[in-house]
Amino acid sequence: MALVIGLAAPALAQPPADPAAAINDLTNAANRAIAAGDFRTAEPPLRRAVEAARTAGLTDTAVGRNAQDALGKVLAETGRFAEAEALLRPLWTFRRQTLGDAASATLGTGKELAIVLDGLGRRQEALEIQRLDFAGAQATFGANQPPTLNMQDDLTATLRNLELYSEAGLHPLK
C-alpha cells in the first residue's frame, strides 16, 4: 500500500458572507469615524451599508435601520438636510410605532431629525419633535438624568430661537 503525500484536496467554496454581519461591520467602522468627528470618512461605508441592506432585503431590520440612522446623522452633520430628512423621517416614524416614543433609539433618531428640520428652517416641526423627545426622555431616564437634561437644553434653545421665552422659562433682556 503506497502512501501518497502532497495531494491537496480540492478547494471548497467559501460560504457566502452573512450580509447582516457585513452591514453591521460597515456601520460599526463608520460609527468609529463619526465618534472621532470624521463624517466624510464615515459616509462611503454607510452608503455601502444602506445599499447592501436594500440589496439583501434587510432595510427593515435592525442592522439596516442602524445604517440608515448613522447615514442620516452624517448627512445632517455635513449640511445635506433634505437627504438626511428623507432617511430619518421614515425611520423615526417606524421607531415611534414599533418601539415607542420613550425608546432610546427613537429618541436618538428624533434628536437628529429635529436638527435636520431646524437646518431646513422648519423650526416649528423641530420643536414638536423635541417636545416628544423630552417627554420620552423623562419617561425613560427620569427628570434629572443627563439624556433628559440634554434634550431639555435642546428644547430650550429652540424655544429661545422661536422667541417663546415664557414657555422656555426665560426672561428676554429688552
BAVEX-443512 format. One record per atom (N, C-alpha, C, O, CB): x, y, z; residue in one letter. Coordinates in steps of 0.001 Angstrom, whole numbers, plus 524288, in hexadecimal, padded with zeros to 5 digits. Glycine has a CB too. Layout:
% residues N
XYZA;...
% end
This chain:
% residues 174
803527FB8080000M;800008000080000M;80384804C380000M;806BE805798037EM;7FC377FFFB804B8M;802DC807F07FC1FA;8062780C8E7FB9AA;8037D8112E7FE28A;7FEBA811C77FDDEA;8075880DB97F5D0A;8068A8145980099L;804968191B80318L;805AA81DA57FF6CL;80A1F81E8D7FDDBL;8073381A0580896L;801AF820647FE1CV;80243824E57FAA3V;80235829C77FDFFV;7FE8582AC5800ECV;7FDD4825137F663V;8066082CCB7FD82I;806DB831998008BI;80707836307FCC9I;8092D835D57F880I;80BCE8318080419I;804C483A6B7FE74G;8053183F317FB5DG;8009E8403B7F7CDG;800AE844257F503G;809F683F027F837G;7FCAE83CFA7F7BCL;7F81B83E267F495L;7F46D841977F7C3L;7F2DB840357FC18L;7F5528390D7F2C7L;7F321845F57F59AA;7EFA1849877F852A;7E9FF848267F720A;7E8A7846B67F2BDA;7F0C484F377F6CBA;7E6D8848997FAF9A;7E13E847CC7FA23A;7DF3484C5B7F6E8A;7E144850AF7F743A;7DE36847537FF78A;7DB4184B737F3D1P;7D91C84FB87F0C7P;7D7328540D7F46EP;7D50C852F97F899P;7D4A484DC47ED3EP;7D7FC858E97F2D8A;7D65E85D637F609A;7D07685D727F680A;7CDA785CED7F2A3A;7D85C862997F3ABA;7CEAC85E127FB32L;7C91085E727FC15L;7C7748641E7FB65L;7CA33867B57FD08L;7C78985C628019DL;7C315864D47F901A;7C11B86A2A7F851A;7BFC586C6E7FDA9A;7BD7E869C9800F7A;7BC3886A427F4A5A;7C136871567FE74Q;7BFF5873F880352Q;7BA1D8751380376Q;7B7D7876B17FF8BQ;7C32787917803EBQ;7B7BA87438807E1P;7B22E8759580828P;7B19387B7A80771P;7B51387E78808D4P;7AFBE873CA80D74P;7AD2C87D218054DP;7AC7C882BC8048BP;7ACA388593809BBP;7AAD88839680DBAP;7A759883DD801B9P;7AEC988A3380999A;7AF2688D5780E5DA;7A9A988EA181048A;7A60A88F4280D2FA;7B2578926E80D65A;7A92088EFF81546D;7A42189072817A5D;7A332896448169ED;7A60F8998B818AAD;7A41388F3881DAFD;79F40897978137EP;79E6989D1D81233P;79D708A07F81702P;79F498A4EE81742P;799D889DA180E7DP;79A8D89E7081AD5A;7997F8A18681F88A;79E8D8A2BC82278A;79F488A71482465A;795A989E9D82321A;7A20189EE4822CBA;7A70689FC382574A;7AA548A3B482275A;7ACDF8A70A824CEA;7AA0B89A938260EA;7AA4A8A35181D44A;7AD4F8A70481A15A;7AB2F8AC9181AB5A;7AE368B04881B20A;7AD328A56481444A;7A60F8AD2381AC6I;7A3A18B24D81B82I;7A5058B465820E2I;7A6588B8FB8217BI;79D978B20081AD8I;7A4B58B106824C2N;7A6048B29482A1CN;7ABBC8B44482A82N;7ACF58B81F82D1BN;7A4EC8AE1182DF0N;7AF338B165827F3D;7B4C68B2CE827FFD;7B5AA8B8228257FD;7B8A38BB4C82791D;7B8058AEA482521D;7B31E8B92A82110L;7B3A28BE3C81E7AL;7B1978C2A0821FAL;7B40B8C6BC82276L;7B0B28BE388193BL;7AD258C1B88245CT;7AACD8C5B2827C1T;7AE418C6AF82C7FT;7AF088CB2E82E05T;7A54A8C40382984T;7B0548C28F82ED8N;7B3C18C33883367N;7B8AE8C63D831FFN;7BA628C9A1834F3N;7B53A8BDE6835B1N;7BAFA8C50582D80A;7BFA38C7E382BCCA;7BE598CDAB82B05A;7C1598D11682C95A;7C1D88C585826AEA;7B9EB8CEB68289FA;7B84A8D421827CAA;7B72C8D6D482CF7A;7B8738DB6B82D99A;7B3738D45982445A;7B4D58D416830A6N;7B3AC8D673835B9N;7B8A08D7F3838A7N;7B8A58DBC083B98N;7B06F8D2BA83908N;7BCCE8D500837DER;7C1D58D68183A3AR;7C3BD8DBA4837DCR;7C5C48DEFD83AA8R;7C5FE8D2228396DR;7C31B8DC48832C5A;7C49D8E13183038A;7C1238E5AA8321CA;7C3088E9FF832FCA;7C4428E0AA82A31A;7BC0E8E4A4832BFI;7B8738E89F834B4I;7BA118EA5283A2CI;7BA298EEFB83B5BI;7B2C78E68D834BAI;7BB548E68E83D7BA;7BCF08E7CC842D8A;7C1CF8EB3B842E5A;7C28B8EE6084675A;7BDF48E2C4845F0A;7C51B8EA9F83EF4A;7C9D78EDCD83E85A;7C8C28F2FB83BBCA;7CC4D8F62783B06A;7CE198EAC483B9CA;7C3D38F3D383A27G;7C26F8F8A983770G;7C3CE8F8AF831ADG;7C3B98FCCC82F31G;7C50C8FD2583A02G;7C50E8F42E82F8AD;7C6A38F3C782A0CD;7C2098F1E2826C5D;7C1B98ED4E82556D;7CB608F0088296BD;7BE7E8F5798259FF;7B9A38F418822F0F;7BA8B8F2B181D3BF;7B7C98EF6081B19F;7B5C78F8908234DF;7BE508F52381AC2R;7BF5C8F40381532R;7C14D8EE6B8147BR;7BFDC8EBCF810B6R;7C36D8F7E5812F9R;7C48A8EC9881810T;7C67A8E737817C8T;7C2158E353818E9T;7C2108DEFE816D3T;7CB078E66781BA8T;7BE678E4DF81C31A;7BA288E15881DB1A;7B6308E09681956A;7B3A28DC8481918A;7B76E8E36682281A;7B5A08E46C815E7E;7B16C8E42E81208E;7B1D68DF9D80E32E;7ADF78DCD880D81E;7B14F8E92780F07E;7B6538DEA980BA5P;7B6738DA5E807C2P;7B4F68D501809F2P;7B1D98D24580782P;7BBD68DA018056BP;7B7138D36380E78P;7B56B8CE3981060P;7AFA48CE16811E3P;7AD1B8CA078116AP;7B8BA8CCA28150FP;7AD908D27F813B1L;7A8018D29281504L;7A49D8D23281028L;7A0968CF908102EL;7A6A88D7838180DL;7A6378D4CE80C07R;7A3448D45180722R;7A36D8CE9B8053AR;79F7F8CC8580368R;7A5878D815802DCR;7A8068CC21805ADR;7A86C8C6998042CR;7A4F28C33D807ABR;7A26B8BF9C805C7R;7AE2A8C4B380480R;7A4CA8C46880CBBA;7A1948C15E8105FA;79BC58C1F180F26A;798E38BE1880F2DA;7A2A68C31281601A;79A0D8C6C280E14V;794888C7A480CD0V;793268C4E1807B4V;78F048C27480747V;793578CD9480C66V;796958C541803E1E;7959E8C2A07FEDEE;795A58BCAD7FF8AE;792618B9F87FD45E;799C38C4457FACBE;799458BAAC8029CA;799748B50280394A;794818B33280654A;792858AEF680535A;79E4C8B390806DFA;792828B65D809EAA;78DA18B4FD80C97A;7891A8B4CB808B4A;785CF8B14C808F2A;78C6F8B8F4810FFA;788F88B8978051CR;784D48B8908011BR;785488B3A67FDB6R;7816E8B0EB7FCCCR;785288BD937FDA2R;78A018B2967FBE0T;78AF08AE277F865T;789898A8FC7FB02T;7874B8A5867F888T;790A38AE107F6A6T;78ADC8A8777FFFEA;789ED8A395802D7A;784758A34880533A;7831D89F6A807B9A;78DF28A2F78071FA;781508A75680465G;77C188A75E806AEG;77C1C8A82A80C8BG;778958A65F80F46G;7795D8A2648056DG;780178AADD80E7BL;780AD8ABA381420L;77FA48B144815D7L;7810C8B2CE81A2DL;7861C8AA0E815CAL;77D318B44F8126DT;77C398B9D0813B3T;778FB8BA5A818A8T;779E18BDEA81BC2T;779758BC8C80F28T;7753C8B6DD8196CD;771B58B74781DE3D;773788B40B82293D;7704D8B2B8825F1D;76C4F8B59F81C4CD;778728B2CB822CCT;77A928B00282751T;77DBF8B3CE82A9ET;77EC08B838828FET;77DFE8AB4782594T;77F4A8B21B82F2BA;782528B57A832A5A;787668B74183011A;788C78BBD883072A;783838B2A3837C4A;78A368B3B982D73V;78F2C8B55382B0FV;78E438B92F826A1V;7913E8BCE882603V;7922B8B08B82904V;78A298B85482388G;788F48BBF981F52G;787628C14882164G;789168C54C81F5DG;784A88B9D081BE8G;784298C15382566R;782638C649827A7R;786D08C92082A72R;787138CDEC82A40R;77DDF8C55882B72R;78A428C64982D04N;78EBA8C8D282F94N;792538CB6682B8EN;7946A8CF9E82C87N;791D58C4D0832D9N;7930A8C8E582715A;796338CB3D822EFA;793A08D02F820E0A;796458D41881FF5A;7970C8C75481E75A;78E728D00982025Q;78B968D4A881E61Q;78C1B8D91B82255Q;78CF68DD9C820E1Q;785CB8D35581D7FQ;78B958D7CA8274BD;78BF08DBB282B75D;7914B8DE4E82B71D;791B48E31682BC0D;78ADE8D92E830D2D;7955E8DB2482B16A;79AAF8DD4982B14A;79BA68E09E82638A;79E158E4C082697A;79EBA8D8DA82B5DA;799C98DEE5821B3L;79A6E8E20081CF4L;7976A8E72281D67L;799568EB3881BC0L;798958DEE681821L;792BF8E6F381F9BG;78FCC8EBC382071G;792B98EF99823DCG;792AC8F44B822D5G;78A8F8EA8E822DAG;795428EDAB827E2K;798638F10A82B5FK;79CDE8F38582857K;79DE38F830828E1K;79A8E8EDDD83016K;79F868F06B8252EV;7A3E58F2788220EV;7A1F88F6A381E41V;7A46D8FABB81DAEV;7A6A48EE0181F08V;79DA38F59E81BB2L;79B878F96A817FEL;799FE8FE7781AC7L;79AE6902BC818C3L;796CA8F71E81518L;797AA8FDF881F6BA;7963B9029E8226EA;79B14905AE8240EA;79B3790A79823A6A;7930B9011382747A;79EFC902EB825DDE;7A3C490580827B2E;7A6C19082082345E;7A9DD90BAC82433E;7A7499019382A68E;7A5D39066881E7ET;7A87F908BC819FDT;7A4EB90C62816E8T;7A62890DF181288T;7AA929047381666T;7A07490DB981946G;79D11911B681704G;7998090FFA8129FG;797349134480FF7G;7A045915EF8151DG;798FA90AF0811CAR;7957D908F880DAAR;7904F9075D81021R;78F00902C381093R;798049044080AAER;78D6990B73811B8F;788C890AAE814EFF;78451907FA8121BF;781C1904A08146BF;786F390FCD816EFF;783489094C80D34A;77EE6906DD80A64A;77FC4900FD809CCA;77C288FDE680A8CA;77E3090969804F5A;7847C8FF7B80879E;785BD8F9E9807EBE;7856F8F72A80D39E;7839F8F2BB80D9BE;78B408F93380581E;7873C8F9DD81149A;786F78F7A18168EA;7814B8F6E181840A;77FF78F2E181A92A;789D98FB2881A7FA;77DF28FAB68171AE;778738FA2981894E;775F88F57B815D9E;772E78F2A181835E;775688FF2981743E;7774A8F4B1810E2A;775118F04980DF1A;776618EB0B81080A;7734F8E75E8101DA;777148F0588084AA;77AD28EAA481311L;77C438E5D8815E3L;779F78E5B581B5DL;777F18E1B181D11L;7822F8E55781634L;77A4A8EA2381E23L;779048EA24823ADL;7732F8EA4B824E8L;771798E7DC828AFL;77B938EEA68262FL;7701A8ED1A821CBR;76A8D8ED8582327R;767D48E8348231FR;765308E6EA826EDR;767CB8F13781F5ER;7685D8E50781EF1P;765BD8DFEA81F2BP;767FB8DC6A82377P;765278D947825C5P;766328DD24819E5P;76CF88DCF082485L;76F628D9D9828AAL;76D308DB6982DFCL;76BE68D80E8312EL;7755C8DA8482897L;76CC58E07D82EEAW;76A9E8E26A833DDW;764F38E0AA8347EW;763668DEEB838B2W;76AFB8E86E83425W;761DE8E12183054T;75C678DF778307FT;75C068D9A0831B0T;758E18D7FD834F0T;759A68E0B882B46T;75F3E8D68182F0BF;75F478D0E183002F;760AA8CFBC835B3F;75E118CC948383BF;7632A8CE2282C52F;764B48D241837B4R;7665F8D13683D16R;7623E8D2EE84104R;761728D051844F9R;76B8C8D3FB83E3CR;75FA68D73B83FFDR;75B698D8ED8437ER;757178D4D58439BR;755058D390847C1R;7592D8DE4A841BFR;755BD8D2C583F03Q;751778CF0183EAAQ;752DF8C9B984102Q;74F928C72B84364Q;74FDF8CE4D8390AQ;757B58C8198405CT;759298C2D88421DT;75BB78C2C184780T;75ACD8BF2584A8BT;75CCF8C06983E36T;75EDF8C6A8848B4L;761AB8C6BA84DAEL;75F2E8CA56851B5L;75FC68C98C8566AL;7673D8C85684CCDL;75C638CE5384FD2G;759FD8D2288534DG;75D438D71B853AAG;761E08D72D85251G;759388CFD3858BAG;75ABA8DB4185589D;75D4C8E059855E5D;761B78E07F859E2D;765388E3C385979D;759588E4738573DD;761978DD0985DB4A;765758DD38861E4A;76A3A8D9BF860F2A;76DD28D9BB86424A;762EE8DBAC866E9A;76A578D6CF85CA2A;76ED48D36185B88A;773938D6AC85A0EA;773108DA948574CA;76D838CF7285712A;7781A8D52185BD9S;77CBE8D85A85AD7S;77DFA8D8B885504S;77FF58DCBF85349S;781748D62285DC2S;77CE38D4AF851F2A;77DC08D50684C44A;77A218D918849DEA;77BBA8DC0784669A;77CDF8CFA3849A0A;775438D94A84BB0T;7718B8DD36849C7T;773638E2A984B47T;7732A8E6458481BT;76C018DC2F84BFDT;775328E3428500FL;776FF8E85C851EEL;77BB28EA4984ECEL;77BF88EEDF84D62L;778648E811857BDL;77F5F8E6C984DBFG;784038E85084AC5G;782B38E9F584539G;784C68EDD484345G;787E48E3DF84AA4G;77F438E706842B1T;77DB08E86083D5FT;77A878ED6B83D60T;77B178F0A6839DBT;77A808E3E883AE5T;777348EE1984152G;774348F2ED841C2G;777AE8F7AC84274G;776B08FBCA8402CG;7706C8F29084642G;77BB98F71F84593K;77F638FB7E84658K;781F68FCFA8412DK;7825C9019883FE5K;7839C8FA0E84A70K;783B68F90F83E33E;786258FA2683921E;7823F8FC9B8355AE;783939003E8327FE;788638F51F836C5E;77D748FA9F83558L;779798FCC4831DDL;778449026B83347L;7778D905A782FCAL;7747B8F97683219L;77806903AA83844A;7771490916839E8A;77B7A90CAA8380CA;77A779111083664A;7768A9096C83FE8A;7804E90AD78384FI;784C890DE88365EI;7842690EDE83087I;785109133082EA1I;78A0E90B0D8377EI;7829890AD382DB9V;781DA90B3A82810V;77D9390F31826C5V;77E49912908236AV;78079905D8825BCV;7792590EC282973L;774CA9124D8286CL;77643917E8829B5L;774C791B85826E7L;76FFB910AD82B90L;77925918A382DE4D;77B0791DE282F33D;77E9991FEB82AE2D;77E43924798295FD;77DF191DDA8347FD;781FE91C8A828ECG;7857C91E05824A2G;7828E91F6881FACG;784749227C81C80G;78944919A782383G;77DF091D2881EFAL;77AA491E5981A7CL;777319232081B7BL;77419924A681822L;77740919A581921L;777C1925798201EG;774A192A1182170G;76F2A928B78234DG;76BCE92C258238EG;7744592D9E81CCFG;76E36923DA82496R;7690A9221A82651R;769289215882C3ER;7689B91D0182E3DR;7676391CEB8237BR;769E2925B382EF3R;76AAC925858349BR;765DB923B683793R;766599212283B9BR;76C4792AD08368ER;7613A92501835AAQ;75C7F9235E83869Q;75C0B91D678386CQ;75A9491B1C83C63Q;7579D925D6835DDQ;75D4891AE58340CE;75D4991528833D7E;7617A912EC8376AE;7609F90F0A83A1DE;75E259133D82E35E;766089156F83762A;76A46913BA83AD6A;7688F9141884087A;769B2910A3843ABA;76F3F9170B839EEA;765D691847841CEL;763F89191784727L;76040914B9848CFL;760A3912CC84D33L;7613B91E6C847A0L;75CBB9132784573E;7590490F03846CEE;75BDA909DD847D7E;75A7C9070384B76E;754F890E4C8426AE;75FC2908B3844B1I;762D1903EB8458AI;765E39044884AA0I;7663C9007C84D8EI;76690902EF840EAI;7681A908D784BA7Q;76B099097F85087Q;76786908F28554AQ;76929906D78594AQ;76DBC90ECF8509EQ;762BD90AD0854E1R;75F0B90A3385947R;75DEC9046485A40R;75DDF9029D85EB8R;759D390D3185826R;75D089017A85609L;75C248FBD88569CL;760F08F928858E9L;760788F5DB85C60L;75ABE8F9618514EL;765908FA97856F5D;76A658F839858EBD;76B4B8F97985EABD;76CE68F615861ADD;76F0D8FA15855B5D;76A448FE478602EF;76B028FFD38659EF;767648FCA886928F;769118FAB286D36F;76A00905BE8664FF;7626F8FC26867A0A;75EC28F90886AB0A;760838F34C86ADEA;760318F0C686EF3A;7592F8F9768685FA;762598F14A86674G;764458EBED8664EG;7690A8EB20869B5G;769858E72386C59G;765868EA64860CBG;76C938EEEA869A8A;771508EE8A86CE4A;76FE58EEB0872ACA;7722B8EBD7875CFA;775298F30586B93A;76C2A8F1FB87414Q;76A7A8F2228798DQ;768448ECDA87B34Q;7695A8EAF987F7FQ;7665E8F67787A62Q;765228EA73877C0A;762CB8E56287902A;766EB8E11587951A;766878DD9287C94A;75EAA8E3F3874EFA;76AD98E15B875EFT;76ECA8DD3C875B3T;773018DDD7879E0T;774558DA1A87C97T;7714C8DD2C8705DT;775118E28D87A59F;779B68E35D87D9DF;778978E60A882D0F;77B9F8E57A88680F;77DA18E68887AACF;7744C8E8ED8832CG;773358EC08887CEG;774958F1B9886CBG;7776B8F2F88831DG;776408E9EE88C8CG;7728B8F52688A18A;772DD8FAC88892BA;778638FCFE88970A;779AF9007B88664A;76F888FD9088D09A;77B928FB2388CDDN;780AB8FD9E88DBDN;785458FA6888BC8N;789948FAC888DE2N;781628FEAD89371N;7845F8F74A887CFQ;788878F4118859DQ;78ADA8F6B8880CCQ;788198F99987E1BQ;786728EE9488436Q;78FDC8F5D187FA7P;792748F88287B48P;78F918F85B87610P;78F308FC6D87387P;797AF8F63787A86P;78D7A8F3D68744BP;78ABC8F3FA86F3AP;786048F7A886F50P;784FD8FA6E86B85P;788F28EE7686DB5P;783298F7A6873AFT;77E998FB0E87428T;78046900BC8744DT;77DE29040A871BFT;77B6F8F9B387910T;7844D901E38773AL;786299074B877A0L;7883B9094287261L;7878190DD28710CL;78A71907B987BD1L;78AD4905D086F5EN;78CA99075786A24N;78810908A286695N;7883790C74863AAN;78FFE902F4867B2N;783FE90572866D7M;77F5D9067C8639BM;77C9A90B7186565M;77A7190E588623AM;77B8F901D3863CCM;77CB290C6086A7DQ;77A609113486C81Q;77D6C915EC86A74Q;77B15919DF86905Q;77A4D9113087295Q;782929158986A4FD;785CF919D086831D;7848391AC38626ED;7840491F3F860C4D;78BB991889868D0D;783F79169485F69D;7829F91719859DBD;77D4F919B385936D;77CA691D2E855F6D;7829F911B785728D;779949180085C50L;7744E91A3285C16L;7746191FF985D96L;771E29232F85B05L;770949172485FB7L;7772F92145861A7T;77787926BB8635DT;779FD92A2B85F33T;7783C92E9085E56T;77AAA9272186869T;77E079283685C9DA;7809292B3B85871A;77CCD92C3F853F0A;77CB193089851C5A;78574928578566CA;779BB928518528AT;775F69290A84E4FT;771B792CE684FEDT;7702E9303F84CD5T;77381923C784CBET;76FD592C73854B6L;76BE79302C8569EL;76E10935BB8568CL;76B509396985522L;76A1D92EB585C32L;772F09364E85811R;7757493B76857F6R;775BF93D7385255R;7748C9420085157R;77B0693B3685A6DR;7774E93A2484EA9N;777B193BB184928N;7726A93D4A846EBN;7721A940AE84386N;779F99373F845EEN;76E3E93ACB848DCL;7690093C1E84715L;766969409484A45L;762159420F8497CL;76583937538475CL;769B2942A584DDCE;76815946EB85156E;7635B94575854A9E;75FF7948B4855B2E;766D894BCA84E25E;7632F940A085649L;75F2893EBD859DAL;7617D93EA185F5EL;761F293A84861D1L;75D1B9392B8582EL;762EB9433786132Y;765EF943B286603Y;7630C941A786AD7Y;7656193F0786E1FY;7676594951866DAY;75E09942D786B47S;75B4B9412E86FF9S;75AE293B3F87042S;75B4D939008747DS;755DF9439E87029S;75A11938AE86BCAE;759D4932FD86BB8E;75F209309C86D2AE;75F6992C7086F89E;758159310D86651E;7633F9335386BB2A;7688C9316D86CE1A;76A1D932B887276A;76E30930F28744BA;76C84933C986912A;766E7935D187537G;768509376E87A7FG;76C8793B9187A81G;76F7193C1487E4BG;76A19932C987DA3G;76CDD93E848764DL;770E59428E875BEL;76E61947F6875F4L;769BB948A2874ECL;773F9941D88708BL;7718C94BAF8774CH;76FD7951208774CH;773849541B873BBH;778059550B87522H;76FC69538587CF9H;771A89559886F25P;7751F9584286B6BP;776AF95D9C86D75P;773979605486FF2P;77275958CD8660FP;77B6995F0886C64L;77D429644686DBAL;77B85967F186962L;77CF896738864DBL;783619646B86E75L;7788896BBA86AB3K;776B696F7B866C4K;777B0974EF8689DK;7766F978AC865DDK;770EB96EBD86591K;
% end
